[in-house]
Amino acid sequence: MLPDCCYDYRYEAPQAQIITVCDICGEDICSGDSYYRIGNREICSDCIDEFKEIAEEE
């Protein structure tokens, strides 16, 4: 007999392992996430996008 609820027998995904923390926003950087190491700082890809600028003539 099957359970009444699908949550009683669903597959449980493994938890992501926290590798480090972003030095700017403090969010966890987990295994598989891309991040940038600049000097001794570790910066997540969301924060690094905030520093991106496009060169334009004045």
Secondary structure, DSSP 8 states (H G I E B T S, - for coil): ---SSGGGS--------EEEE-TTT--EEETT--EEEETTEEEEHHHHHHT-------
